[in-house]
């Protein structure tokens, strides 16, 4: 661990990736896609698969989701 309480690269070479804002955004987006996959699968009565859910989510929801995320990020930055 370093002085900030985060793992050092020597003990955890992947720490840089896990602590990056880009990786956190990727994980949040992936969570939304998996939620969408569950919803589509429930509607269809079977597992529709990740690729179909991904493409459907990108076409129908990604732009709006990104706009909301950008507003959330800006709001949190203005507070902190």
N, C-alpha and C positions, 0 to 999 in steps of 0.2 A: 504494500500500500504506500502511496505517496502522502505528502503532508496534508492534502485535501481529502484524504480518506478514500481515494480512488485507487483501484489496482494499478500497479506499475506495469509497464510493458514487459519488463523482465519476468514477472510472475504471470502475466496474462497478455500475450501478444495480440489478442483480439479485442482488448479493452478499448482501443482507439475507435474501432468500428462500432461497438456497442454503445459508446458514449457520444457518438456523433449525432448531430441533429438530423442529418440525412437518413441515417439508419433508423432513428426513432420514428421519423415520418413514414419510412417504408413499412415499419411494423404496424403503425396505425392504419395505413392504407390497406395492408394485407388483412388486418382484422376486419375492416369494412367489407372487403371482398369475400371473406369467409362467411360473414354474417349474411351477405347477399346470396351466397351459394346455398346457405341453409334455407333462406326464404324461398328461392326458386325451386329447390328440391322439395320442400314441403308442398308447394303449389303443384308441382309435377307428379308428386307421389313416388319419386325415386331420385337418387343422387344424380344431379345434372352434370357434375364434374367441375373442377376448378377452372378449366379453360373457358367453358361456356359462361360461367358466372363472371369471370374476369372480363371477358369481352362485353357482356351485357352491362356490367357495372360501369365500365369505361365509357360506353356509348351513352348510357342513361343517367349516370350519377356522378362521375368523377369531377367534372367541371364545377358543379355546385359544391361538392365536398371540399375541393381545393379552395374555393372562395371562402367557405366557412372556416377552414383551417387557417387560412391567411389572416382572417379577422381575429380569430382566437389568439394567434401568435402575436399579432400587433397589439392586441389588448393586454396580453400578459407582459409584453416588453414595455409598454407604457406604464405599467404598475411597478415594475421591478427595476 
